[in-house]
Amino acid sequence: MFFGGNRMGMYTILTKPLGEKDIFITRVKRPLENFIIKRYLKKVEKESER
């Protein structure tokens, strides 16, 4: 997840998943990532309307 990289001051990039199958931990965190992405896209869309 990108939170750890951001907290360490690293440059992070969030990308779409490459494969259909995920290991267990990835399946656990995927809903959280989707929530964050949707929220971010709404914020960007709202800012572009101004």
C-alpha distance matrix in Angstrom:
0.0 3.8 5.6 6.5 7.6 9.4 11.0 12.3 13.8 12.2 12.4 9.3 9.8 8.4 10.6 12.2 12.0 14.8 16.3 17.6 17.1 13.9 13.8 14.0 10.6 9.1 12.1 11.4 8.0 9.4 11.9 9.8 8.0 11.7 13.1 11.2 12.3 15.7 16.1 15.3 17.7 20.3 20.2 20.7 23.4 25.1 25.2 26.6 29.4 30.7
3.8 0.0 3.8 5.5 5.2 6.1 8.6 10.0 10.7 9.2 9.1 6.1 7.4 7.0 10.2 12.7 13.5 16.3 18.4 20.1 20.0 17.1 17.3 17.7 14.4 12.7 15.5 14.8 11.2 12.1 14.1 11.5 9.3 12.7 13.7 10.9 11.7 15.4 15.3 13.7 16.3 19.0 18.3 18.5 21.6 23.2 22.8 24.3 27.3 28.3
5.6 3.8 0.0 3.8 5.5 5.2 6.1 8.6 9.9 9.8 10.7 8.8 10.7 10.3 13.7 16.0 16.8 19.7 21.6 22.9 22.5 19.4 19.1 18.8 15.2 14.3 16.8 15.2 11.8 13.5 14.7 11.5 10.4 13.9 13.9 11.0 12.9 16.2 15.3 14.2 17.4 19.5 18.4 19.2 22.4 23.4 23.0 25.0 27.8 28.5
6.5 5.5 3.8 0.0 3.8 5.5 5.2 6.3 8.8 8.6 10.7 9.4 12.0 12.4 15.5 17.9 18.2 20.6 22.4 23.9 23.2 19.8 19.0 18.8 15.1 14.8 17.8 16.3 13.3 15.4 17.2 14.2 13.3 17.0 17.3 14.7 16.4 19.8 19.1 17.8 21.0 23.2 22.0 22.7 26.0 27.0 26.4 28.4 31.3 31.9
7.6 5.2 5.5 3.8 0.0 3.8 5.5 5.1 6.4 5.1 7.0 6.2 9.5 10.9 14.1 17.1 17.8 19.9 22.1 24.2 23.8 20.7 20.3 20.8 17.3 16.4 19.6 18.7 15.5 17.0 19.0 16.2 14.4 17.9 18.6 15.6 16.6 20.2 19.6 17.7 20.5 23.1 21.7 21.7 25.2 26.5 25.5 27.1 30.3 30.8
9.4 6.1 5.2 5.5 3.8 0.0 3.8 5.4 5.1 5.5 6.8 6.6 9.9 11.3 14.9 18.0 19.3 21.8 24.3 26.1 26.1 23.1 23.0 23.2 19.6 18.6 21.3 20.2 16.6 17.9 19.4 16.2 14.5 17.7 17.7 14.3 15.5 18.9 17.7 15.6 18.7 21.0 19.1 19.3 22.9 23.8 22.6 24.5 27.6 27.8
11.0 8.6 6.1 5.2 5.5 3.8 0.0 3.8 5.4 7.5 10.0 10.3 13.6 14.7 18.3 21.2 22.1 24.7 26.8 28.5 28.0 24.7 24.1 23.9 20.1 19.8 22.5 20.8 17.6 19.5 20.7 17.3 16.4 19.8 19.4 16.2 18.1 21.2 19.7 18.0 21.4 23.3 21.4 22.0 25.6 26.1 25.0 27.2 30.2 30.1
12.3 10.0 8.6 6.3 5.1 5.4 3.8 0.0 3.8 5.6 9.1 10.2 13.9 15.7 19.0 22.2 22.9 25.0 27.2 29.2 28.6 25.4 24.6 24.8 21.1 20.8 24.0 22.6 19.5 21.5 23.2 20.0 18.8 22.3 22.3 19.2 20.6 24.0 22.8 20.9 24.0 26.2 24.3 24.5 28.2 28.9 27.5 29.5 32.7 32.6
13.8 10.7 9.9 8.8 6.4 5.1 5.4 3.8 0.0 3.8 6.7 9.0 12.7 15.1 18.5 22.0 23.3 25.3 27.9 30.1 30.0 27.0 26.7 27.1 23.6 22.7 25.8 24.7 21.3 22.7 24.4 21.2 19.5 22.7 22.7 19.2 20.2 23.5 22.2 19.8 22.7 25.0 22.8 22.6 26.3 27.1 25.3 27.1 30.4 30.2
12.2 9.2 9.8 8.6 5.1 5.5 7.5 5.6 3.8 0.0 3.8 6.1 9.9 12.7 15.7 19.3 20.5 22.1 24.9 27.4 27.4 24.6 24.5 25.4 22.1 20.9 24.1 23.5 20.2 21.2 23.3 20.5 18.3 21.4 22.1 18.7 19.1 22.7 22.0 19.4 21.9 24.7 22.8 22.2 25.8 27.1 25.4 26.8 30.3 30.4
12.4 9.1 10.7 10.7 7.0 6.8 10.0 9.1 6.7 3.8 0.0 3.8 7.0 10.3 13.2 17.0 18.7 20.2 23.4 26.0 26.4 24.1 24.5 25.7 22.6 20.8 23.9 23.7 20.2 20.6 22.6 20.1 17.4 20.1 21.0 17.5 17.3 20.8 20.4 17.4 19.5 22.4 20.7 19.6 23.1 24.7 23.0 23.9 27.5 27.9
9.3 6.1 8.8 9.4 6.2 6.6 10.3 10.2 9.0 6.1 3.8 0.0 3.8 6.7 9.7 13.4 15.0 16.9 19.9 22.3 22.9 20.5 21.2 22.4 19.4 17.3 20.3 20.3 16.8 16.9 19.0 16.8 13.8 16.5 17.7 14.5 14.1 17.8 17.7 15.0 17.0 20.2 18.9 18.0 21.3 23.2 22.0 22.9 26.4 27.1
9.8 7.4 10.7 12.0 9.5 9.9 13.6 13.9 12.7 9.9 7.0 3.8 0.0 3.8 6.3 10.0 12.2 14.0 17.3 19.8 20.8 19.0 20.3 21.8 19.2 16.5 19.1 19.7 16.2 15.5 17.7 16.0 12.5 14.6 16.3 13.4 12.0 15.7 16.3 13.5 14.8 18.3 17.6 16.3 19.3 21.6 20.7 21.1 24.6 25.8
8.4 7.0 10.3 12.4 10.9 11.3 14.7 15.7 15.1 12.7 10.3 6.7 3.8 0.0 3.8 7.0 9.4 11.9 14.9 16.9 18.1 16.3 18.0 19.3 16.9 13.9 16.0 16.7 13.3 12.0 14.1 12.8 9.1 10.9 13.0 10.5 8.9 12.6 13.7 11.4 12.6 16.1 16.1 15.1 17.7 20.2 20.0 20.4 23.6 25.2
10.6 10.2 13.7 15.5 14.1 14.9 18.3 19.0 18.5 15.7 13.2 9.7 6.3 3.8 0.0 3.8 6.5 8.6 11.9 14.1 15.8 14.7 16.9 18.7 17.0 13.5 15.4 16.9 14.0 12.0 14.4 14.0 10.3 11.2 14.1 12.4 10.1 13.3 15.4 13.4 13.5 17.2 17.9 16.6 18.6 21.6 21.6 21.5 24.6 26.7
12.2 12.7 16.0 17.9 17.1 18.0 21.2 22.2 22.0 19.3 17.0 13.4 10.0 7.0 3.8 0.0 3.8 6.4 9.3 10.9 13.2 12.7 15.5 17.4 16.3 12.6 13.6 15.7 13.4 10.5 12.8 13.5 10.0 9.9 13.4 12.7 10.1 12.7 15.5 14.3 13.8 17.3 18.7 17.7 19.0 22.1 22.8 22.5 25.2 27.7
12.0 13.5 16.8 18.2 17.8 19.3 22.1 22.9 23.3 20.5 18.7 15.0 12.2 9.4 6.5 3.8 0.0 3.8 5.8 7.6 9.5 9.0 12.0 14.3 13.7 10.0 11.1 13.8 12.1 9.4 12.4 13.6 10.7 10.9 14.7 14.6 12.6 15.1 18.0 17.2 17.1 20.3 21.9 21.2 22.5 25.5 26.3 26.2 28.8 31.3
14.8 16.3 19.7 20.6 19.9 21.8 24.7 25.0 25.3 22.1 20.2 16.9 14.0 11.9 8.6 6.4 3.8 0.0 3.8 7.1 9.1 9.7 12.7 15.7 15.7 12.2 13.4 16.5 15.3 12.8 16.0 17.4 14.5 14.7 18.4 18.3 16.2 18.6 21.6 20.6 20.2 23.6 25.2 24.1 25.3 28.5 29.2 28.7 31.3 33.9
16.3 18.4 21.6 22.4 22.1 24.3 26.8 27.2 27.9 24.9 23.4 19.9 17.3 14.9 11.9 9.3 5.8 3.8 0.0 3.8 5.6 7.3 10.6 13.7 14.6 11.4 11.9 15.5 15.1 12.7 15.8 17.8 15.5 15.6 19.4 19.9 18.1 20.2 23.3 22.9 22.5 25.6 27.5 26.7 27.7 30.9 31.8 31.5 33.9 36.6
17.6 20.1 22.9 23.9 24.2 26.1 28.5 29.2 30.1 27.4 26.0 22.3 19.8 16.9 14.1 10.9 7.6 7.1 3.8 0.0 3.8 6.6 10.2 12.6 14.2 11.2 10.5 14.3 14.6 11.9 14.5 17.2 15.5 15.0 18.7 19.9 18.4 19.9 23.1 23.3 22.8 25.5 27.8 27.4 28.1 31.1 32.5 32.3 34.3 37.2
17.1 20.0 22.5 23.2 23.8 26.1 28.0 28.6 30.0 27.4 26.4 22.9 20.8 18.1 15.8 13.2 9.5 9.1 5.6 3.8 0.0 3.8 6.9 9.6 11.7 9.4 8.9 12.6 13.7 11.8 14.7 17.2 16.1 16.3 19.7 20.9 20.0 21.7 24.7 25.0 25.0 27.7 29.7 29.7 30.6 33.4 34.7 34.8 37.0 39.7
13.9 17.1 19.4 19.8 20.7 23.1 24.7 25.4 27.0 24.6 24.1 20.5 19.0 16.3 14.7 12.7 9.0 9.7 7.3 6.6 3.8 0.0 3.8 6.4 8.0 5.8 6.0 9.5 10.5 9.4 12.6 14.7 13.8 14.7 17.8 18.8 18.4 20.5 23.1 23.4 24.0 26.6 28.3 28.5 29.8 32.3 33.5 34.0 36.3 38.7
13.8 17.3 19.1 19.0 20.3 23.0 24.1 24.6 26.7 24.5 24.5 21.2 20.3 18.0 16.9 15.5 12.0 12.7 10.6 10.2 6.9 3.8 0.0 3.8 5.8 5.4 6.5 9.0 10.5 10.7 13.9 15.4 15.1 16.7 19.4 20.2 20.4 22.7 24.8 25.2 26.3 28.8 30.2 30.6 32.2 34.5 35.6 36.4 38.7 40.9
14.0 17.7 18.8 18.8 20.8 23.2 23.9 24.8 27.1 25.4 25.7 22.4 21.8 19.3 18.7 17.4 14.3 15.7 13.7 12.6 9.6 6.4 3.8 0.0 3.8 5.4 5.3 6.4 9.0 10.1 12.6 14.1 14.7 16.3 18.4 19.6 20.5 22.4 24.3 25.1 26.5 28.6 30.0 30.9 32.5 34.4 35.7 36.8 38.9 41.1
10.6 14.4 15.2 15.1 17.3 19.6 20.1 21.1 23.6 22.1 22.6 19.4 19.2 16.9 17.0 16.3 13.7 15.7 14.6 14.2 11.7 8.0 5.8 3.8 0.0 3.8 5.4 5.0 6.4 8.6 11.3 11.7 12.3 14.7 16.5 17.1 18.3 20.6 22.0 22.7 24.4 26.6 27.6 28.6 30.5 32.3 33.3 34.6 36.9 38.7
9.1 12.7 14.3 14.8 16.4 18.6 19.8 20.8 22.7 20.9 20.8 17.3 16.5 13.9 13.5 12.6 10.0 12.2 11.4 11.2 9.4 5.8 5.4 5.4 3.8 0.0 3.8 5.3 5.3 5.9 9.4 10.2 9.8 11.9 14.4 14.9 15.5 17.9 19.7 20.1 21.5 23.9 25.1 25.8 27.6 29.6 30.7 31.7 34.0 36.1
12.1 15.5 16.8 17.8 19.6 21.3 22.5 24.0 25.8 24.1 23.9 20.3 19.1 16.0 15.4 13.6 11.1 13.4 11.9 10.5 8.9 6.0 6.5 5.3 5.4 3.8 0.0 3.8 5.6 5.3 7.7 9.8 10.2 11.3 13.6 15.1 15.7 17.4 19.4 20.5 21.6 23.6 25.3 26.2 27.5 29.5 31.0 32.0 34.0 36.3
11.4 14.8 15.2 16.3 18.7 20.2 20.8 22.6 24.7 23.5 23.7 20.3 19.7 16.7 16.9 15.7 13.8 16.5 15.5 14.3 12.6 9.5 9.0 6.4 5.0 5.3 3.8 0.0 3.8 5.8 7.0 8.1 9.7 11.4 12.7 14.1 15.7 17.3 18.6 20.0 21.6 23.3 24.6 26.0 27.6 29.1 30.6 32.0 33.9 35.9
8.0 11.2 11.8 13.3 15.5 16.6 17.6 19.5 21.3 20.2 20.2 16.8 16.2 13.3 14.0 13.4 12.1 15.3 15.1 14.6 13.7 10.5 10.5 9.0 6.4 5.3 5.6 3.8 0.0 3.8 5.7 5.4 6.4 8.9 10.2 10.9 12.5 14.6 15.7 16.7 18.6 20.4 21.5 22.7 24.6 26.1 27.3 28.8 30.9 32.7
9.4 12.1 13.5 15.4 17.0 17.9 19.5 21.5 22.7 21.2 20.6 16.9 15.5 12.0 12.0 10.5 9.4 12.8 12.7 11.9 11.8 9.4 10.7 10.1 8.6 5.9 5.3 5.8 3.8 0.0 3.9 5.4 5.1 6.2 8.7 9.9 10.5 12.3 14.3 15.2 16.4 18.4 20.0 21.0 22.4 24.3 25.8 26.8 28.8 31.0
11.9 14.1 14.7 17.2 19.0 19.4 20.7 23.2 24.4 23.3 22.6 19.0 17.7 14.1 14.4 12.8 12.4 16.0 15.8 14.5 14.7 12.6 13.9 12.6 11.3 9.4 7.7 7.0 5.7 3.9 0.0 3.8 5.4 5.1 6.2 8.7 9.9 10.6 12.4 14.2 15.4 16.7 18.5 20.0 21.1 22.7 24.5 25.9 27.4 29.6
9.8 11.5 11.5 14.2 16.2 16.2 17.3 20.0 21.2 20.5 20.1 16.8 16.0 12.8 14.0 13.5 13.6 17.4 17.8 17.2 17.2 14.7 15.4 14.1 11.7 10.2 9.8 8.1 5.4 5.4 3.8 0.0 3.8 5.4 5.1 6.3 8.7 10.0 10.7 12.3 14.3 15.6 16.7 18.5 20.1 21.3 22.8 24.5 26.3 28.1
8.0 9.3 10.4 13.3 14.4 14.5 16.4 18.8 19.5 18.3 17.4 13.8 12.5 9.1 10.3 10.0 10.7 14.5 15.5 15.5 16.1 13.8 15.1 14.7 12.3 9.8 10.2 9.7 6.4 5.1 5.4 3.8 0.0 3.8 5.4 5.1 6.1 8.6 9.9 10.5 12.2 14.3 15.4 16.4 18.2 19.9 21.1 22.4 24.6 26.5
11.7 12.7 13.9 17.0 17.9 17.7 19.8 22.3 22.7 21.4 20.1 16.5 14.6 10.9 11.2 9.9 10.9 14.7 15.6 15.0 16.3 14.7 16.7 16.3 14.7 11.9 11.3 11.4 8.9 6.2 5.1 5.4 3.8 0.0 3.8 5.5 5.1 6.1 8.5 9.8 10.5 12.3 14.3 15.3 16.4 18.3 20.0 21.1 22.8 25.1
13.1 13.7 13.9 17.3 18.6 17.7 19.4 22.3 22.7 22.1 21.0 17.7 16.3 13.0 14.1 13.4 14.7 18.4 19.4 18.7 19.7 17.8 19.4 18.4 16.5 14.4 13.6 12.7 10.2 8.7 6.2 5.1 5.4 3.8 0.0 3.8 5.5 5.3 6.2 8.6 10.1 10.8 12.5 14.4 15.5 16.7 18.6 20.2 21.6 23.6
11.2 10.9 11.0 14.7 15.6 14.3 16.2 19.2 19.2 18.7 17.5 14.5 13.4 10.5 12.4 12.7 14.6 18.3 19.9 19.9 20.9 18.8 20.2 19.6 17.1 14.9 15.1 14.1 10.9 9.9 8.7 6.3 5.1 5.5 3.8 0.0 3.8 5.5 5.1 6.1 8.6 10.0 10.6 12.3 14.2 15.4 16.6 18.4 20.3 21.9
12.3 11.7 12.9 16.4 16.6 15.5 18.1 20.6 20.2 19.1 17.3 14.1 12.0 8.9 10.1 10.1 12.6 16.2 18.1 18.4 20.0 18.4 20.4 20.5 18.3 15.5 15.7 15.7 12.5 10.5 9.9 8.7 6.1 5.1 5.5 3.8 0.0 3.8 5.5 5.1 6.1 8.6 9.9 10.5 12.2 14.1 15.3 16.4 18.5 20.6
15.7 15.4 16.2 19.8 20.2 18.9 21.2 24.0 23.5 22.7 20.8 17.8 15.7 12.6 13.3 12.7 15.1 18.6 20.2 19.9 21.7 20.5 22.7 22.4 20.6 17.9 17.4 17.3 14.6 12.3 10.6 10.0 8.6 6.1 5.3 5.5 3.8 0.0 3.8 5.4 5.2 6.2 8.7 10.0 10.5 12.3 14.3 15.4 16.8 19.2
16.1 15.3 15.3 19.1 19.6 17.7 19.7 22.8 22.2 22.0 20.4 17.7 16.3 13.7 15.4 15.5 18.0 21.6 23.3 23.1 24.7 23.1 24.8 24.3 22.0 19.7 19.4 18.6 15.7 14.3 12.4 10.7 9.9 8.5 6.2 5.1 5.5 3.8 0.0 3.8 5.5 5.2 6.3 8.8 10.0 10.6 12.5 14.4 15.7 17.5
15.3 13.7 14.2 17.8 17.7 15.6 18.0 20.9 19.8 19.4 17.4 15.0 13.5 11.4 13.4 14.3 17.2 20.6 22.9 23.3 25.0 23.4 25.2 25.1 22.7 20.1 20.5 20.0 16.7 15.2 14.2 12.3 10.5 9.8 8.6 6.1 5.1 5.4 3.8 0.0 3.8 5.4 5.1 6.2 8.6 9.8 10.6 12.4 14.5 16.1
17.7 16.3 17.4 21.0 20.5 18.7 21.4 24.0 22.7 21.9 19.5 17.0 14.8 12.6 13.5 13.8 17.1 20.2 22.5 22.8 25.0 24.0 26.3 26.5 24.4 21.5 21.6 21.6 18.6 16.4 15.4 14.3 12.2 10.5 10.1 8.6 6.1 5.2 5.5 3.8 0.0 3.8 5.4 5.1 6.0 8.5 9.8 10.5 12.5 14.8
20.3 19.0 19.5 23.2 23.1 21.0 23.3 26.2 25.0 24.7 22.4 20.2 18.3 16.1 17.2 17.3 20.3 23.6 25.6 25.5 27.7 26.6 28.8 28.6 26.6 23.9 23.6 23.3 20.4 18.4 16.7 15.6 14.3 12.3 10.8 10.0 8.6 6.2 5.2 5.4 3.8 0.0 3.8 5.5 5.1 6.0 8.6 9.9 10.8 13.1
20.2 18.3 18.4 22.0 21.7 19.1 21.4 24.3 22.8 22.8 20.7 18.9 17.6 16.1 17.9 18.7 21.9 25.2 27.5 27.8 29.7 28.3 30.2 30.0 27.6 25.1 25.3 24.6 21.5 20.0 18.5 16.7 15.4 14.3 12.5 10.6 9.9 8.7 6.3 5.1 5.4 3.8 0.0 3.8 5.5 5.1 6.2 8.7 10.1 11.4
20.7 18.5 19.2 22.7 21.7 19.3 22.0 24.5 22.6 22.2 19.6 18.0 16.3 15.1 16.6 17.7 21.2 24.1 26.7 27.4 29.7 28.5 30.6 30.9 28.6 25.8 26.2 26.0 22.7 21.0 20.0 18.5 16.4 15.3 14.4 12.3 10.5 10.0 8.8 6.2 5.1 5.5 3.8 0.0 3.8 5.4 5.1 6.2 8.8 10.4
23.4 21.6 22.4 26.0 25.2 22.9 25.6 28.2 26.3 25.8 23.1 21.3 19.3 17.7 18.6 19.0 22.5 25.3 27.7 28.1 30.6 29.8 32.2 32.5 30.5 27.6 27.5 27.6 24.6 22.4 21.1 20.1 18.2 16.4 15.5 14.2 12.2 10.5 10.0 8.6 6.0 5.1 5.5 3.8 0.0 3.8 5.5 5.2 6.5 9.2
25.1 23.2 23.4 27.0 26.5 23.8 26.1 28.9 27.1 27.1 24.7 23.2 21.6 20.2 21.6 22.1 25.5 28.5 30.9 31.1 33.4 32.3 34.5 34.4 32.3 29.6 29.5 29.1 26.1 24.3 22.7 21.3 19.9 18.3 16.7 15.4 14.1 12.3 10.6 9.8 8.5 6.0 5.1 5.4 3.8 0.0 3.8 5.5 5.4 7.1
25.2 22.8 23.0 26.4 25.5 22.6 25.0 27.5 25.3 25.4 23.0 22.0 20.7 20.0 21.6 22.8 26.3 29.2 31.8 32.5 34.7 33.5 35.6 35.7 33.3 30.7 31.0 30.6 27.3 25.8 24.5 22.8 21.1 20.0 18.6 16.6 15.3 14.3 12.5 10.6 9.8 8.6 6.2 5.1 5.5 3.8 0.0 3.8 5.4 5.6
26.6 24.3 25.0 28.4 27.1 24.5 27.2 29.5 27.1 26.8 23.9 22.9 21.1 20.4 21.5 22.5 26.2 28.7 31.5 32.3 34.8 34.0 36.4 36.8 34.6 31.7 32.0 32.0 28.8 26.8 25.9 24.5 22.4 21.1 20.2 18.4 16.4 15.4 14.4 12.4 10.5 9.9 8.7 6.2 5.2 5.5 3.8 0.0 3.8 5.5
29.4 27.3 27.8 31.3 30.3 27.6 30.2 32.7 30.4 30.3 27.5 26.4 24.6 23.6 24.6 25.2 28.8 31.3 33.9 34.3 37.0 36.3 38.7 38.9 36.9 34.0 34.0 33.9 30.9 28.8 27.4 26.3 24.6 22.8 21.6 20.3 18.5 16.8 15.7 14.5 12.5 10.8 10.1 8.8 6.5 5.4 5.4 3.8 0.0 3.8
30.7 28.3 28.5 31.9 30.8 27.8 30.1 32.6 30.2 30.4 27.9 27.1 25.8 25.2 26.7 27.7 31.3 33.9 36.6 37.2 39.7 38.7 40.9 41.1 38.7 36.1 36.3 35.9 32.7 31.0 29.6 28.1 26.5 25.1 23.6 21.9 20.6 19.2 17.5 16.1 14.8 13.1 11.4 10.4 9.2 7.1 5.6 5.5 3.8 0.0
